[in-house]
Amino acid sequence: MASVPFVAIVTGANKGIGLECVRRLCASANPSAKVVLTSRNVDLGKAAVSELEKDASLKVLPIFHELDITKVQSINAFSTWVSQELGGVDALINNAGFSYKMTATEPFEIQARNTIDINYYGTKKVCQTLLPLMRERGRIVNISSSAGENALSSMSVDTKARFLACNNTEMLDTILEEFVSAAEAGDHKEKGFAGSAYGMSKAGVTQLTRILSVEASNIMVVSCCPGLCRTDMAVRKDWSPVSIIFWLATFLVGHSAHGGADTPVWLAHDLSWEERSSFNGKFVRERVVRS
Ligand SMILES: NC(=O)c1ccc[n+]([C@@H]2O[C@H](COP(=O)([O-])OP(=O)(O)OC[C@H]3O[C@@H](n4cnc5c(N)ncnc54)[C@H](OP(=O)(O)O)[C@@H]3O)[C@@H](O)[C@H]2O)c1
């Protein structure tokens, strides 16, 4: 009987770390594997596939599919396509993410709402919709950030304890909605929340991962930080003084986008299933469990 091809999906993969996750998967996966590059922008996604098609080192060519992680209709259409065309999922890398520029002029409450909606609710919705399609021993790798750990450290003792005590997504939603409401009222720090909307959203992704890892018994769910990487998000392309400092820092303590894809792809594809118990539900950086 023919074996079922390995199926891997990467969200937000038209550029940056997501694109490099697809490149690494296509370079190392079995030639029968199906690697799906998803992007909310069809033209950018197809252009990314064309770029990878020129890379002679790849054993597998990626397949493109549209996916906007903030649109329920898009997630459902994608899930239906995966079910009908691929049959199941072995590795899902939730990479799609967003961060406002340091120079952004949007009021903080708008930044809080949008950042939580994309990074936390978007990732949660993709996880919950694709979970029924995950195959035995499948892996969900949520790309979070050390900014989430920093946000947790800057919360008040009570808020941090409530955050870490969340053992279902409804509880976590409630706390993150309290954060957004407090941001609207301008008293989120007084209420014990962190000052960074991005940090709060990534603390949410890391805690979401812990919750899902308990609920899903036959797969591994893990979060990770790719490290500081030279991508549009971190370097921001605006060449402001802060941006230049970040850019220089990536050469000292960070990675290229390709380097940033190392840990997520290692978790999604290379880590042996026997090591699952050490990694399930954990937050990983540079292939090492951090919390
Ligand atoms: N770079 C770093 O130093 C760093 C550090 C820690 C964690 N991370 C995390 O690593 C991940 C990748 O970051 P990156 O540095 O590669 O950023 P990036 O270059 O800005 O890429 C982000 C990707 O996410 C996509 N995206 C944004 N909103 C989306 C949505 N609603 N639906 C689908 N895709 C969406 C973007 O699509 P568009 O092109 O259409 O906007 C883009 O493809 C993110 O989760 C980020 O938070 C990055």
The ligand as an ORCA input file, in Angstrom:
! r2SCAN-3c Opt
* xyz 0 1
  N      11.478     39.137     12.889
  C      11.686     38.954     14.168
  O      12.697     39.413     14.730
  C      10.703     38.149     14.982
  C      11.014     37.897     16.328
  C      10.131     37.145     17.092
  C       8.970     36.647     16.508
  N       8.685     36.915     15.203
  C       7.456     36.349     14.644
  O       7.784     35.591     13.487
  C       6.682     35.599     12.570
  C       7.164     36.030     11.195
  O       7.682     37.341     11.313
  P       8.583     38.045     10.190
  O       9.668     38.717     10.912
  O       8.899     37.097      9.093
  O       7.557     39.171      9.708
  P       7.188     39.742      8.260
  O       8.362     39.711      7.370
  O       6.495     41.021      8.537
  O       6.126     38.648      7.743
  C       4.892     38.499      8.376
  C       4.018     37.631      7.506
  O       2.726     37.486      8.145
  C       1.742     37.814      7.181
  N       0.481     38.259      7.755
  C       0.226     39.360      8.491
  N      -1.089     39.424      8.764
  C      -1.670     38.343      8.189
  C      -2.988     37.846      8.100
  N      -4.024     38.490      8.652
  N      -3.227     36.686      7.438
  C      -2.199     36.021      6.865
  N      -0.929     36.452      6.876
  C      -0.680     37.596      7.538
  C       2.384     38.890      6.309
  O       1.652     39.052      5.106
  P       1.697     40.460      4.270
  O       2.983     40.459      3.506
  O       0.487     40.367      3.402
  O       1.629     41.562      5.287
  C       3.756     38.263      6.128
  O       3.712     37.254      5.159
  C       5.631     36.526     13.178
  O       4.664     35.770     13.868
  C       6.441     37.357     14.151
  O       5.649     37.893     15.189
  C       9.528     37.650     14.437
*
